[in-house]
Amino acid sequence: MNNPARTLGSRLSEGMSVRAVLLILLVVAAVVAGLFGLDHVLRPSTFPVRSVSLEGRFKHVDQQQLSSAMVPVVSGNFYLLDLEAIKRSAESVPWVHQASVRRLWPDGVYIRFTEQVLVARWGESAWVNSAGEIVDLQGREGIEGLPLFQGPQGTQAELLQQYTRLSDILASAGLRIAGLQRTARRTWNLGLDNGITLVLGREEPAEKVARFARLYPSTLALQSARIKQVDLRYTNGFAVQWLDTPTDSATPRLGRS
């Protein structure tokens, strides 16, 4: 004779086993379906990028060149875009300073960029921007009339800071800087747009330039066309070298060519 309690337990156990199997099958089916769905979503041909929006000032940046630079990095799946790679590609285009990139739902890319603001020439072919960074325009033309910075590698930010400070001082005397040099020995030379070179030495260049700016209008302005350089390394005065005196080859000309 069968035990009713045992029969009921067996039936419950069998029912739970069937439900467990069914649950496992459902989980496996869901995982497989999810994998197939994910594979479909991540295919390059699925959700392709169809538009690229560029925002920025096209004063010096070539729009066609920027658009062409985007082609290799914005193709493919919208969700798999490498935004950092797009940013790097945009910033590699001449005259582009910084770029920001984001996806534009449902199938676009939005790129916003700023142009370089050049403040000086650096050596023969490079430039310095307003952030004190070296800029390579890759053969593109820069801006005429900018001052020339000369110095050891990595000193461009220091030159820019000094240039800004000295320019403000000289403006009171109606003078502009045409060239600024910092030597490996940390000495400073400055060329004015009227052709005069100021020899500043190593210590307190701003104080020396301020002294020159105070005295220039009353003592040297009327004879500026005859002046080659002014040596400001003296404590209480300066020495003037005239154009008709022998050339001192140790001091470069930074002003009049």
QUIDA-V172827 format. One record per residue. N is the residue number from 0. RES is the residue in three letters. D_CENTER is the distance of its C-alpha to the mean C-alpha in Angstrom with 2 decimals. Layout:
<<N | RES | D_CENTER> <N | RES | D_CENTER>>
//
This chain:
<<0 | MET | 91.04> <1 | ASN | 87.32> <2 | ASN | 85.66> <3 | PRO | 84.05> <4 | ALA | 81.41> <5 | ARG | 80.37> <6 | THR | 80.24> <7 | LEU | 78.01> <8 | GLY | 75.66> <9 | SER | 75.47> <10 | ARG | 74.67> <11 | LEU | 71.89> <12 | SER | 70.46> <13 | GLU | 70.57> <14 | GLY | 68.92> <15 | MET | 66.08> <16 | SER | 65.58> <17 | VAL | 65.37> <18 | ARG | 62.88> <19 | ALA | 60.75> <20 | VAL | 60.82> <21 | LEU | 59.93> <22 | LEU | 57.03> <23 | ILE | 55.70> <24 | LEU | 56.09> <25 | LEU | 54.23> <26 | VAL | 51.34> <27 | VAL | 51.20> <28 | ALA | 51.36> <29 | ALA | 48.54> <30 | VAL | 46.36> <31 | VAL | 47.17> <32 | ALA | 46.53> <33 | GLY | 43.21> <34 | LEU | 42.18> <35 | PHE | 43.24> <36 | GLY | 41.39> <37 | LEU | 38.19> <38 | ASP | 38.52> <39 | HIS | 38.90> <40 | VAL | 35.92> <41 | LEU | 33.60> <42 | ARG | 34.68> <43 | PRO | 32.01> <44 | SER | 34.46> <45 | THR | 34.87> <46 | PHE | 32.73> <47 | PRO | 30.71> <48 | VAL | 27.59> <49 | ARG | 28.91> <50 | SER | 26.21> <51 | VAL | 22.47> <52 | SER | 21.37> <53 | LEU | 18.28> <54 | GLU | 17.36> <55 | GLY | 15.16> <56 | ARG | 15.77> <57 | PHE | 16.82> <58 | LYS | 17.06> <59 | HIS | 15.16> <60 | VAL | 14.11> <61 | ASP | 17.23> <62 | GLN | 18.61> <63 | GLN | 20.83> <64 | GLN | 18.24> <65 | LEU | 16.09> <66 | SER | 19.41> <67 | SER | 20.54> <68 | ALA | 17.55> <69 | MET | 18.51> <70 | VAL | 22.15> <71 | PRO | 22.25> <72 | VAL | 20.36> <73 | VAL | 22.00> <74 | SER | 25.58> <75 | GLY | 28.08> <76 | ASN | 29.02> <77 | PHE | 27.38> <78 | TYR | 27.76> <79 | LEU | 26.43> <80 | LEU | 23.03> <81 | ASP | 20.22> <82 | LEU | 17.62> <83 | GLU | 15.06> <84 | ALA | 15.80> <85 | ILE | 15.43> <86 | LYS | 11.95> <87 | ARG | 10.99> <88 | SER | 13.02> <89 | ALA | 11.55> <90 | GLU | 7.92> <91 | SER | 9.89> <92 | VAL | 11.42> <93 | PRO | 11.05> <94 | TRP | 9.62> <95 | VAL | 7.98> <96 | HIS | 4.63> <97 | GLN | 5.84> <98 | ALA | 9.40> <99 | SER | 12.38> <100 | VAL | 15.57> <101 | ARG | 19.18> <102 | ARG | 22.64> <103 | LEU | 24.77> <104 | TRP | 28.41> <105 | PRO | 30.50> <106 | ASP | 28.86> <107 | GLY | 25.52> <108 | VAL | 21.76> <109 | TYR | 19.63> <110 | ILE | 16.00> <111 | ARG | 14.21> <112 | PHE | 11.03> <113 | THR | 9.53> <114 | GLU | 9.29> <115 | GLN | 7.46> <116 | VAL | 9.72> <117 | LEU | 10.88> <118 | VAL | 13.22> <119 | ALA | 14.63> <120 | ARG | 15.53> <121 | TRP | 15.18> <122 | GLY | 18.27> <123 | GLU | 19.69> <124 | SER | 17.01> <125 | ALA | 13.43> <126 | TRP | 11.61> <127 | VAL | 9.98> <128 | ASN | 7.91> <129 | SER | 9.29> <130 | ALA | 7.38> <131 | GLY | 8.93> <132 | GLU | 6.43> <133 | ILE | 8.17> <134 | VAL | 7.63> <135 | ASP | 10.39> <136 | LEU | 11.89> <137 | GLN | 14.48> <138 | GLY | 17.36> <139 | ARG | 16.55> <140 | GLU | 17.65> <141 | GLY | 15.60> <142 | ILE | 17.24> <143 | GLU | 20.55> <144 | GLY | 21.68> <145 | LEU | 18.64> <146 | PRO | 19.61> <147 | LEU | 19.40> <148 | PHE | 17.98> <149 | GLN | 19.83> <150 | GLY | 19.78> <151 | PRO | 19.78> <152 | GLN | 16.85> <153 | GLY | 14.61> <154 | THR | 15.97> <155 | GLN | 13.40> <156 | ALA | 12.69> <157 | GLU | 16.49> <158 | LEU | 17.05> <159 | LEU | 14.95> <160 | GLN | 16.96> <161 | GLN | 20.13> <162 | TYR | 19.53> <163 | THR | 19.21> <164 | ARG | 22.35> <165 | LEU | 24.37> <166 | SER | 23.61> <167 | ASP | 25.12> <168 | ILE | 28.13> <169 | LEU | 28.78> <170 | ALA | 28.55> <171 | SER | 31.93> <172 | ALA | 33.51> <173 | GLY | 31.97> <174 | LEU | 29.87> <175 | ARG | 26.32> <176 | ILE | 24.29> <177 | ALA | 23.96> <178 | GLY | 22.77> <179 | LEU | 22.05> <180 | GLN | 22.79> <181 | ARG | 22.78> <182 | THR | 25.08> <183 | ALA | 25.45> <184 | ARG | 28.29> <185 | ARG | 26.10> <186 | THR | 27.91> <187 | TRP | 26.50> <188 | ASN | 27.37> <189 | LEU | 26.48> <190 | GLY | 27.27> <191 | LEU | 28.36> <192 | ASP | 28.32> <193 | ASN | 32.14> <194 | GLY | 32.06> <195 | ILE | 32.96> <196 | THR | 31.37> <197 | LEU | 31.41> <198 | VAL | 32.01> <199 | LEU | 30.89> <200 | GLY | 31.46> <201 | ARG | 29.98> <202 | GLU | 31.17> <203 | GLU | 30.36> <204 | PRO | 28.63> <205 | ALA | 28.19> <206 | GLU | 31.94> <207 | LYS | 32.88> <208 | VAL | 30.86> <209 | ALA | 32.40> <210 | ARG | 35.82> <211 | PHE | 35.20> <212 | ALA | 34.04> <213 | ARG | 37.25> <214 | LEU | 39.53> <215 | TYR | 38.00> <216 | PRO | 39.45> <217 | SER | 42.98> <218 | THR | 43.22> <219 | LEU | 40.96> <220 | ALA | 39.75> <221 | LEU | 42.89> <222 | GLN | 42.64> <223 | SER | 38.89> <224 | ALA | 39.57> <225 | ARG | 41.58> <226 | ILE | 39.18> <227 | LYS | 37.15> <228 | GLN | 35.74> <229 | VAL | 36.36> <230 | ASP | 36.51> <231 | LEU | 35.72> <232 | ARG | 36.28> <233 | TYR | 39.68> <234 | THR | 40.42> <235 | ASN | 42.37> <236 | GLY | 41.67> <237 | PHE | 40.10> <238 | ALA | 41.27> <239 | VAL | 40.90> <240 | GLN | 40.88> <241 | TRP | 42.20> <242 | LEU | 41.43> <243 | ASP | 45.01> <244 | THR | 44.85> <245 | PRO | 44.02> <246 | THR | 40.35> <247 | ASP | 38.82> <248 | SER | 36.70> <249 | ALA | 35.06> <250 | THR | 32.98> <251 | PRO | 30.45> <252 | ARG | 30.46> <253 | LEU | 27.22> <254 | GLY | 28.66> <255 | ARG | 31.29> <256 | SER | 31.19>>
//
